[in-house]
Amino acid sequence: MKTRSTLPWHEAQPRFNARCFDAIRDRLDAFNSDHWPSLDALNIQTNALNLANHRGQPIKFVAPADSESTLMHYEKRIAETGEIATRENWHDFFNAMQWLTFPKSKAAISEMHARLLPSPVEGTNKMRSIPRDVLTLFDEGGVIVSSADETWLDHIRNFEWKKLFVERRADLGSNIRFYLAGHSVLEKMLNPFIGVTAKALLLKVDNNFSALSHEAQLREIDSRAAEWLMNAESLASTHHLHPLPILGIPGWLAANESAGFYNDAHYFRAGRGKLGKPGTESAKS
């Protein structure tokens, strides 16, 4: 892996302590060193976890070929061989963490891309089809949100940011959970800026979900997300993933301790493509 990274590895280590990385925390801890993890180090973890693609082939991180763009499509290669072309940069590192944490979801994404290629739509317009757009939005910017109480999830569906993050803040931690999954948004959270928004996959869970261990929670939501990603109805519209301004999640940014932080109508929007007045919270998509 020979691609230069903007942020040096050693400077990123303290940033991994941020709560936004809690979902991948256990995998991050396996690479607590003073240098970038090698492909061998990544593959030790995949072997230990017995990771495989949807077709049962072992996952292996490999160096990209010099002419990678002319070879088999990236996702198709994963689906058919289990090989993941990996460079030494943050984008690919967090992609590896995503595989180590959400292996079923990642396998589903690669499998569905492979099944959808070549798409007649892409062949004529040179654009991704809607199903592949949904897959990519989750893969790059996904956050899995779980709650046993549908009303908490409805706040996200309805863009009710002050109800979610201010009015119900005291009860938020025990009623709704956020698992940052997308490798691009994980990379952005190394140096967060106002505007960072994830695409939320909302899961209603059983009442006993919060009593499960962290690992058991991850296994359940990974399985549920994989099922969702392989469902044609889920992939029929990008609106099935919900915009979530993740810097509003308590503990993810110090500035959100102030209620005034949520008055930024450009960040905490009133609906898809809408700008609301400060305090406007309710708008159906």
Buried (B, 14 or more C-beta within 10 A) or exposed (E): BEEEBEEEBEEBBEBBEBBBBBBBBBBBEBBEEEEBBEBEBBBEBBEEBEBBBBEEBBBBBBEBEEEEEEEBBBBBBBBBBBBBBBBBBBBBBBBBBBBBBBBBBBBBBBBBBBEBBEBEBBEEEEEBBBBBBBBBBBBBBBBBBBBBEEEBBBBBEBBBBBBBBBBBBEEBEEBBBBBBBBBBBBBBBBEBEEEBBBBBBBBEBEEEBBEBEEEEBBBBBBBBBBEBBBEEEBBEEBEBBBBBBBBBBBBBBEEBEEEEBBEBBEBBBBBEEEEBEEEBBBBEE
